[in-house]
Amino acid sequence: MLQPFNRAVMTTAGANLLTRAQAGELAIQFTRVVTGDGIYRPEEKDISVLQEQTELKSQKNSYPISKIVVFTENSVKITAYITNQDPVTGGALVSSGYHINEMGLYAKEKDGDSNTEVLYSITTIAGDNGDFMPPYNGYNPAQIIQDYIVTVNNTADVTIQTGIGAVALAEDLEELRRTVSELASHIPMHFFGTRAEMDAVIEDLPVGTIVFLPDDEENS
């Protein structure tokens, strides 16, 4: 069972970014979610302490944001795909297992330089130890679809950074599959027994027709 986290705390740097966005100076661009195994004493989990954090205590991994949706008028739900396998190379992203005790969300000025990126929000595990992220064994990757709800000034002015290897979520892939199936159901399909039969009618087929070619040696 997934271990619960405390309510996320907006950092001072995040609040400053939000204030500037509210003043119309910039739009906020969320960039990544990070995980770590830092251990926090009860007093270190106090809001006033977490507000001054500029990074995790012990960051282990950084993940691109896969999805962002409007949650309420002044908040959005950000989704990241937490895993121990590199989604791009297929290799190990985690070689030494750890407990996910802390998590952070980074943001920056939209289209701004990387030096404008700040730790926007941070959360810590409610108990002593979070869920264990095992090292990748080369066969079965550990996967967590992590949602992160964050306050913003105007959901229309919020974006996510793209082109950094974000992976499609399972629910998005299923939606794509349904869409493709729906489209395919409206496209005429023609089956032919021989190459000669196909050649006889291929020129008359409408654009978009799916043609299944025979696999036998006679027609290859």
C-alpha positions as CSV (number, residue, x, y, z in Angstrom):
1,M,0.0,0.0,0.0
2,L,1.3,3.4,-0.9
3,Q,2.5,5.5,2.0
4,P,0.7,8.9,2.5
5,F,2.6,12.2,2.2
6,N,1.9,15.3,4.1
7,R,0.3,18.2,2.5
8,A,2.7,19.9,0.0
9,V,4.2,23.2,1.1
10,M,4.9,26.0,-1.4
11,T,8.4,27.3,-0.9
12,T,9.4,30.9,-0.5
13,A,10.9,30.8,-4.0
14,G,7.8,29.3,-5.4
15,A,5.6,32.0,-3.7
16,N,7.8,34.6,-5.2
17,L,7.4,33.1,-8.7
18,L,3.6,32.9,-8.1
19,T,3.5,36.6,-7.0
20,R,5.3,37.7,-10.2
21,A,2.8,35.6,-12.2
22,Q,-0.1,37.2,-10.4
23,A,1.4,40.6,-11.3
24,G,1.4,39.6,-15.0
25,E,5.2,39.6,-15.2
26,L,5.5,36.0,-16.3
27,A,3.7,32.6,-16.8
28,I,4.7,29.6,-14.7
29,Q,6.2,26.6,-16.5
30,F,6.4,23.4,-14.4
31,T,9.5,21.4,-15.3
32,R,9.9,18.2,-13.3
33,V,9.2,16.2,-10.2
34,V,12.0,15.0,-8.0
35,T,12.2,12.2,-5.4
36,G,14.6,11.7,-2.5
37,D,15.3,9.6,0.6
38,G,16.0,12.5,3.0
39,I,14.9,11.9,6.6
40,Y,13.1,14.7,8.4
41,R,12.7,15.1,12.1
42,P,9.2,16.2,13.2
43,E,10.3,19.8,13.6
44,E,11.8,19.8,10.1
45,K,8.4,19.0,8.7
46,D,7.0,22.2,10.0
47,I,5.6,24.5,7.3
48,S,7.9,27.4,8.3
49,V,11.0,25.2,7.8
50,L,9.9,23.6,4.5
51,Q,9.1,26.9,3.0
52,E,12.8,27.8,3.1
53,Q,13.9,24.6,1.3
54,T,15.6,25.3,-2.0
55,E,16.2,21.6,-2.8
56,L,15.4,18.2,-1.4
57,K,17.6,16.9,1.5
58,S,18.8,13.9,-0.5
59,Q,17.6,13.9,-4.1
60,K,17.7,10.6,-5.9
61,N,15.8,11.0,-9.2
62,S,14.3,13.6,-11.4
63,Y,11.3,12.9,-13.6
64,P,9.7,14.9,-16.4
65,I,6.0,15.8,-16.1
66,S,3.8,13.6,-18.2
67,K,0.5,15.4,-17.8
68,I,-1.2,18.5,-16.4
69,V,-4.9,19.2,-16.0
70,V,-7.0,21.8,-14.4
71,F,-8.1,20.7,-10.9
72,T,-9.9,23.7,-9.6
73,E,-10.1,27.4,-10.7
74,N,-6.7,28.1,-8.9
75,S,-5.0,24.8,-8.9
76,V,-3.8,22.1,-11.3
77,K,-3.0,18.4,-11.0
78,I,0.4,17.4,-12.3
79,T,1.2,13.8,-13.1
80,A,4.6,12.3,-13.3
81,Y,5.7,8.7,-14.0
82,I,7.9,7.5,-11.2
83,T,10.0,4.5,-12.2
84,N,13.3,2.7,-11.7
85,Q,13.8,2.2,-15.4
86,D,15.0,4.9,-17.8
87,P,12.1,5.3,-20.3
88,V,14.4,6.4,-23.0
89,T,17.3,4.0,-22.9
90,G,15.5,1.1,-21.2
91,G,18.5,0.9,-18.7
92,A,18.5,1.2,-15.0
93,L,17.5,4.6,-13.6
94,V,17.8,3.3,-10.0
95,S,20.7,1.1,-9.3
96,S,20.5,1.3,-5.5
97,G,17.1,1.1,-3.9
98,Y,15.7,3.7,-1.5
99,H,12.6,4.9,0.4
100,I,10.8,7.8,-1.2
101,N,10.6,10.0,1.8
102,E,10.4,13.4,0.1
103,M,9.2,14.8,-3.2
104,G,9.5,18.2,-4.8
105,L,8.1,20.1,-7.8
106,Y,10.2,22.5,-9.8
107,A,9.1,25.4,-11.9
108,K,10.5,28.3,-13.8
109,E,9.6,31.3,-15.9
110,K,7.9,30.2,-19.1
111,D,10.5,30.2,-21.9
112,G,13.0,31.5,-19.3
113,D,16.6,30.3,-18.8
114,S,17.3,27.2,-16.7
115,N,18.7,29.5,-14.0
116,T,15.1,30.7,-13.3
117,E,14.1,27.3,-12.1
118,V,13.2,27.0,-8.5
119,L,11.8,24.4,-6.1
120,Y,8.2,25.4,-6.2
121,S,6.7,23.0,-3.7
122,I,7.9,20.2,-1.4
123,T,6.3,17.4,0.5
124,T,7.5,14.8,3.0
125,I,6.3,11.4,4.0
126,A,3.7,11.4,6.8
127,G,5.3,8.4,8.6
128,D,8.9,7.4,9.1
129,N,9.6,5.8,5.7
130,G,8.0,6.1,2.3
131,D,7.5,3.4,-0.3
132,F,10.6,1.5,-1.4
133,M,11.9,2.1,-4.9
134,P,13.9,-1.0,-5.7
135,P,16.9,-1.1,-8.1
136,Y,16.0,-2.0,-11.6
137,N,16.6,-5.8,-12.2
138,G,16.4,-5.7,-16.0
139,Y,13.1,-7.4,-16.2
140,N,10.2,-5.8,-14.2
141,P,10.3,-2.1,-13.7
142,A,8.7,-0.5,-10.6
143,Q,6.2,2.1,-11.6
144,I,4.2,4.7,-9.7
145,I,1.8,7.2,-11.4
146,Q,2.2,10.2,-9.1
147,D,-0.3,13.0,-8.9
148,Y,0.8,16.4,-7.5
149,I,-1.8,19.1,-6.9
150,V,-0.4,22.6,-6.8
151,T,-1.8,26.1,-6.4
152,V,-1.5,28.6,-9.3
153,N,-2.9,32.0,-10.0
154,N,-4.5,31.3,-13.3
155,T,-4.7,27.8,-14.9
156,A,-4.6,29.4,-18.3
157,D,-1.1,30.7,-17.7
158,V,0.4,27.3,-16.6
159,T,2.4,25.1,-18.9
160,I,4.7,22.1,-18.7
161,Q,8.2,21.8,-20.2
162,T,8.2,19.5,-23.2
163,G,10.8,17.7,-25.1
164,I,12.5,16.2,-22.1
165,G,11.6,12.6,-22.5
166,A,8.3,12.5,-20.7
167,V,6.5,9.2,-21.1
168,A,2.9,8.6,-22.0
169,L,0.8,7.4,-19.1
170,A,-1.1,4.1,-19.4
171,E,-4.5,5.8,-19.4
172,D,-3.3,8.1,-22.3
173,L,-2.1,5.1,-24.3
174,E,-5.5,3.4,-23.7
175,E,-7.3,6.5,-24.9
176,L,-5.1,6.5,-28.0
177,R,-5.9,2.8,-28.6
178,R,-9.6,3.5,-28.3
179,T,-9.3,6.4,-30.7
180,V,-7.4,4.4,-33.3
181,S,-10.0,1.6,-33.0
182,E,-12.8,4.0,-33.5
183,L,-11.2,5.5,-36.6
184,A,-10.4,2.1,-38.0
185,S,-14.0,1.0,-37.7
186,H,-15.0,3.7,-40.2
187,I,-12.3,2.8,-42.8
188,P,-13.2,0.2,-45.4
189,M,-11.0,-2.9,-45.4
190,H,-10.4,-5.1,-48.5
191,F,-9.0,-8.6,-48.5
192,F,-7.4,-10.2,-51.6
193,G,-6.4,-13.7,-52.3
194,T,-3.7,-13.0,-54.8
195,R,-1.4,-10.2,-55.9
196,A,-3.2,-10.2,-59.3
197,E,-6.5,-9.6,-57.6
198,M,-5.1,-6.7,-55.6
199,D,-3.5,-5.1,-58.6
200,A,-6.7,-5.3,-60.5
201,V,-8.5,-3.0,-58.0
202,I,-5.9,-1.1,-56.1
203,E,-6.1,2.0,-58.3
204,D,-9.8,2.3,-57.6
205,L,-9.5,2.2,-53.8
206,P,-10.1,5.5,-51.9
207,V,-7.4,7.2,-50.1
208,G,-7.1,5.7,-46.5
209,T,-8.1,2.2,-47.4
210,I,-6.3,-0.5,-45.4
211,V,-5.0,-3.3,-47.6
212,F,-3.9,-6.7,-46.2
213,L,-1.4,-8.3,-48.4
214,P,-1.1,-12.2,-48.6
215,D,1.9,-13.7,-46.9
216,D,2.3,-16.8,-48.9
217,E,5.4,-17.2,-51.2
218,E,3.3,-17.2,-54.4
219,N,2.2,-13.6,-53.8
220,S,5.3,-12.2,-52.1
